[in-house]
Amino acid sequence: MNEYDDCWLRYDRVADDDRRAAYRRRCSHAYVAEKSPECSAVRDELRRALPDLLGRDPHLWQHPPETVAGFLAVGTPDDMAMIAETVDVDEVESLADGGYLLRSVTWNGADCLVVTAPTDRGLVYGTFHLLRLLSTRDPIDDLDVREEPAHEHRLLNQWDTPFHRSVERGYGGESIFDWERLPDLRERYEDYARLLASVGVNGVVLNNVNTTKPPRGSANDAFDAFEGWQLLESGRLEDLTGLAATFRRYGIRTYLSVNFAAPMLVGDLDTADPLDEDVREWWREKADEVYDLLPDFGGFLVKADSEGQPGPYDYDRDHVDGANAIAQALEPHGGRVWWRAFVYGTHEDRAVQAYETFEPLDGEFADNVTVQVKNGPIDFQPREPVSTLFGAMPETDLGLELQITQEYTGQGVHATYNLPMWKEIFEFDTHADGPDTPVSELFRGSGEGVVGVGNVGEDYNWTGHYLAQANLYAFGRAAWDPDVDAHAVTEEWVRQTFGADETVVDTITGILHDSWEACIDYETGGLGLMHMMHNGEEYLENHYYPSPEEWPGYHGVTEDGVGVDRTETGSGYAEQYRDPVAERYASVEDCPEELLLFFHHLPWDHELEDGTTVVQRLYDNCFAGVEEVRRLRARWRDLEGRIDERRFRHVSERFDEQVAQAERWRDVLTEYFYEHSGIPDERGRVPAE
Ligand code: GCU
């Protein structure tokens, strides 16, 4: 038995004889360029995948085989004359870094398949694309694929805390990185790189954004989130070289989260003032040292002046001063600072703060700074409106930060699939550049991109819940192409992960697509309320159980109403959007129902469009959410015997727990709504006491 699950890289044998024969014809022989680490990764992957898929070991060639019926060729047009002869070289050269072509061609009388790209990284992606087609049993005799990533940067943010191996907000076990044993390498690192590269991720930030333990009493208290800054110490940096090389083979650059006060913590300066010349020199020397060891290093991620982390405010400087001081050190090496916009604490409504802080700084950040913005103004809630910063800083490189791990949506226990939420975000029209400026059109400039907070850990199945593997998969696919068809991506994940049985494919795809709305209903009541979670100390206490009375500021429950006024009569957050979005949100009549109480404080008996009162809709949605989860569980149970026992039972057990927790959420929330509104449930389901 494997030491851990293969996720979607299972490469199960192709059962259909004709299909297998067609695949064998073009893929039993492979001619692969030799020159780079990426090419050797391609060869390794073919050696892993093809014997399993085709039931036959591939023959790998150093030159184009002359006497075979067909073969696979992987290389750049520069590497191989055979490729330059069969594809349009100009077309290949015009592709962005990471882009590739897959073409079925005839060469010298043989039926060939060409995987080509202008860069070696593109060859890795192209090879994984081809293996995906074989895994989903697509025909390959007439292939004509041209792919380019929409976003230059597609980054994974590990919230892994070195030396404790914990993962903050990760629910798949402790960190896969055995920091203390580095530079020793584990097979798992390579498999992780394979998983990431197979969906187009091209950068990984190895450690937690919290590089020092925040002050006691903060939300992060339960986690030993200190000493992350020590990774910048010389000895620790040296230990990273092998790990970075593992990722490099798959086209993935390594990044580090750094502490703003590193010149004092790692160095021996008595200030981290970004305008102090010694501080700037310290960063330059540190960057030189990093690049000596890790020549393709991506850059530094910084969480500054946020949740107790140090920052430029400590020296009466602003975020531009802070980010640019570090950026100037990375600039000669082509490195980049990813500077997080997650700042709050001085405003009563934290939603308004990121925009107020960063929008006025537009145009002042150095060219190699990307401001990394969470998808919504609060914090990865089950549903949030999109951040007002999107499209508001045209002169600044921005990154969209999504959370792959399910911090607020049932963690590693509930089946909650993120892709429908991400699609909603990508499709949202910001009107930043007139109508029809969806989020998916932003972040496309050089220096921009999409970032995901990772969900893997040491668990056998990597992500705590087998179905949460789909979130990692979908993140990569959506970061590569935000316009991708969501159902198609989900289906392709299911086919690779659970096989070709159509009942299985339809059922699991359906379960995943219905899961997010169900979670919204039982965890929030579905009208835009949020953050009603308990903030405990232990695993599964933090942001998992319901506890609406803990955070009244987020949902605005009072005796006379519910929701938070974020219009001009309240915090004014709605006005940060451009018209007509601002007008729509500011109007009770026009605001979309699913966000109504995010923007408005309304009487409990306020009537919605269909005549139902607000409180009744909240009751109804909480009950509907539970019913939906019961249906999802029943659909899953119908798969018994169609998928392997191990995964079937594991997910079944998680569904039992999810149903129980959804009921708990429903009961706590509906009782809370009743207690404050005094209005009974018309259907008599909420105990009136
Ligand atoms: C949330 C989360 C923290 C995390 C923080 C961040 O507050 O609960 O664990 O550190 O976001 O994004 O920095």
Residues whose N, C-alpha, C, O or C-beta is under 5 A from the ligand:
A	BS01	GCU	E168 R169 V209
